[in-house]
């Protein structure tokens, strides 16, 4: 089909929920994608932090192909080999003791909310249901995770919101402490906010939050849906801070594009779940877990966390050179390969569109932030190809909001 035919078909039959760029991709390999007309693009967004191994990685293709030819689904009424193996791999490389698999980050976060509330209910404190999150956070698009999200633009159309959540400013420990009441069961935060603008928390803040949760007897939940699995230069975002959460969630990059989410917890809180308390029809099925096992094994074996740290620093250094040369960048922030570029003018959408024209996929958050989330396999030559293109776009005369 031609692009215009696909667009018309989409308009006629698909719900109007996305502002799409005028391109349709046909295939991918490594860092690159090709559209239906054969044009080549360098992917610096990775499907919004999902394609951690790039496109068509042999290990992932082989795992999915082999598993699909044997068994795709059998339900959680029976034992599943790679479900157990993937859970083991996560536990052996993290602070978690137990894992539950869902289908998405939102579902993993829903599970974390349920687990935190159930933990206190079974301990004899049914009133402890309130969860404190951070302003500008993003935790998903279900009704509960929208309520947990600290951004009004996602919430206002769906009020009244699911109780009981409240948000406080990021990196403000005093505001957090004042918000804690006898009804608080948990603090839930992203070590580095993704959809809110790539906003890192500070080491002092996170350590203070951990100490505060210990002192107040409440749970600490980290949403690592976007910042986990090597994205920040370490396997998990919490490893930058020298603290451990009681619960953390994963999704996006865990299976390289196959839908999966993971709820991970320490034993003392995970034990609150008993048969019947939580579940999923598709979550953790043989195909999803085989894909997840292949991706996580590859991240570990090919030392992609180290590449993320090394190439993230190189990319950040080059972006800061562009900042000095153009005057169009206010700040480059983030960790590893999770980078936000704060522009001096509200032209992020125009910059995004021009990058696409030049064969580079980037993201934008609102009008003033460009977001880079490239595959963890990115190399120096990919950065070197992108930087002059971005520099020229930012210095072009026709750059309008």
Secondary structure as the mmCIF struct_conf table of DSSP 4:
data_model
#
loop_
_struct_conf.conf_type_id
_struct_conf.id
_struct_conf.beg_label_comp_id
_struct_conf.beg_label_asym_id
_struct_conf.beg_label_seq_id
_struct_conf.end_label_comp_id
_struct_conf.end_label_asym_id
_struct_conf.end_label_seq_id
HELX_RH_AL_P HELX_RH_AL_P1 UNK A 3 UNK A 13
BEND BEND1 UNK A 14 UNK A 14
BEND BEND2 UNK A 16 UNK A 16
BEND BEND3 UNK A 22 UNK A 22
STRN STRN1 UNK A 25 UNK A 29
STRN STRN2 UNK A 30 UNK A 30
TURN_TY1_P TURN_TY1_P1 UNK A 31 UNK A 31
STRN STRN3 UNK A 32 UNK A 35
TURN_TY1_P TURN_TY1_P2 UNK A 36 UNK A 37
STRN STRN4 UNK A 40 UNK A 43
BEND BEND4 UNK A 44 UNK A 45
HELX_RH_AL_P HELX_RH_AL_P2 UNK A 46 UNK A 49
TURN_TY1_P TURN_TY1_P3 UNK A 50 UNK A 50
TURN_TY1_P TURN_TY1_P4 UNK A 52 UNK A 53
STRN STRN5 UNK A 55 UNK A 55
BEND BEND5 UNK A 56 UNK A 56
HELX_RH_AL_P HELX_RH_AL_P3 UNK A 58 UNK A 70
BEND BEND6 UNK A 72 UNK A 72
TURN_TY1_P TURN_TY1_P5 UNK A 76 UNK A 77
BEND BEND7 UNK A 78 UNK A 78
HELX_RH_AL_P HELX_RH_AL_P4 UNK A 81 UNK A 92
TURN_TY1_P TURN_TY1_P6 UNK A 93 UNK A 93
BEND BEND8 UNK A 94 UNK A 95
BEND BEND9 UNK A 97 UNK A 97
STRN STRN6 UNK A 98 UNK A 102
BEND BEND10 UNK A 103 UNK A 104
HELX_RH_AL_P HELX_RH_AL_P5 UNK A 105 UNK A 122
TURN_TY1_P TURN_TY1_P7 UNK A 123 UNK A 124
TURN_TY1_P TURN_TY1_P8 UNK A 126 UNK A 127
STRN STRN7 UNK A 130 UNK A 134
STRN STRN8 UNK A 135 UNK A 135
TURN_TY1_P TURN_TY1_P9 UNK A 136 UNK A 136
BEND BEND11 UNK A 141 UNK A 142
HELX_RH_AL_P HELX_RH_AL_P6 UNK A 143 UNK A 148
BEND BEND12 UNK A 149 UNK A 149
STRN STRN9 UNK A 150 UNK A 150
HELX_RH_AL_P HELX_RH_AL_P7 UNK A 152 UNK A 155
HELX_RH_3T_P HELX_RH_3T_P1 UNK A 156 UNK A 158
HELX_LH_PP_P HELX_LH_PP_P1 UNK A 159 UNK A 159
BEND BEND13 UNK A 160 UNK A 160
HELX_LH_PP_P HELX_LH_PP_P2 UNK A 161 UNK A 162
BEND BEND14 UNK A 163 UNK A 164
STRN STRN10 UNK A 165 UNK A 168
TURN_TY1_P TURN_TY1_P10 UNK A 170 UNK A 171
HELX_RH_AL_P HELX_RH_AL_P8 UNK A 173 UNK A 179
TURN_TY1_P TURN_TY1_P11 UNK A 182 UNK A 183
STRN STRN11 UNK A 184 UNK A 189
BEND BEND15 UNK A 191 UNK A 191
STRN STRN12 UNK A 192 UNK A 193
BEND BEND16 UNK A 194 UNK A 194
TURN_TY1_P TURN_TY1_P12 UNK A 195 UNK A 197
BEND BEND17 UNK A 198 UNK A 198
STRN STRN13 UNK A 199 UNK A 200
HELX_LH_PP_P HELX_LH_PP_P3 UNK A 201 UNK A 202
HELX_RH_AL_P HELX_RH_AL_P9 UNK A 203 UNK A 216
TURN_TY1_P TURN_TY1_P13 UNK A 217 UNK A 217
STRN STRN14 UNK A 219 UNK A 223
TURN_TY1_P TURN_TY1_P14 UNK A 225 UNK A 232
BEND BEND18 UNK A 233 UNK A 236
HELX_RH_3T_P HELX_RH_3T_P2 UNK A 237 UNK A 240
TURN_TY1_P TURN_TY1_P15 UNK A 241 UNK A 242
BEND BEND19 UNK A 246 UNK A 246
STRN STRN15 UNK A 247 UNK A 250
HELX_RH_3T_P HELX_RH_3T_P3 UNK A 252 UNK A 255
TURN_TY1_P TURN_TY1_P16 UNK A 256 UNK A 257
BEND BEND20 UNK A 258 UNK A 258
STRN STRN16 UNK A 261 UNK A 265
HELX_RH_AL_P HELX_RH_AL_P10 UNK A 267 UNK A 270
TURN_TY1_P TURN_TY1_P17 UNK A 271 UNK A 272
TURN_TY1_P TURN_TY1_P18 UNK A 275 UNK A 276
BEND BEND21 UNK A 277 UNK A 278
BEND BEND22 UNK A 281 UNK A 282
TURN_TY1_P TURN_TY1_P19 UNK A 283 UNK A 284
HELX_RH_AL_P HELX_RH_AL_P11 UNK A 286 UNK A 301
TURN_TY1_P TURN_TY1_P20 UNK A 302 UNK A 303
HELX_RH_AL_P HELX_RH_AL_P12 UNK A 304 UNK A 326
BEND BEND23 UNK A 327 UNK A 327
STRN STRN17 UNK A 329 UNK A 335
TURN_TY1_P TURN_TY1_P21 UNK A 336 UNK A 337
STRN STRN18 UNK A 338 UNK A 343
BEND BEND24 UNK A 344 UNK A 346
HELX_RH_AL_P HELX_RH_AL_P13 UNK A 348 UNK A 357
TURN_TY1_P TURN_TY1_P22 UNK A 358 UNK A 359
STRN STRN19 UNK A 360 UNK A 361
STRN STRN20 UNK A 363 UNK A 365
TURN_TY1_P TURN_TY1_P23 UNK A 366 UNK A 368
STRN STRN21 UNK A 369 UNK A 372
TURN_TY1_P TURN_TY1_P24 UNK A 376 UNK A 377
HELX_RH_AL_P HELX_RH_AL_P14 UNK A 380 UNK A 395
TURN_TY1_P TURN_TY1_P25 UNK A 397 UNK A 398
#
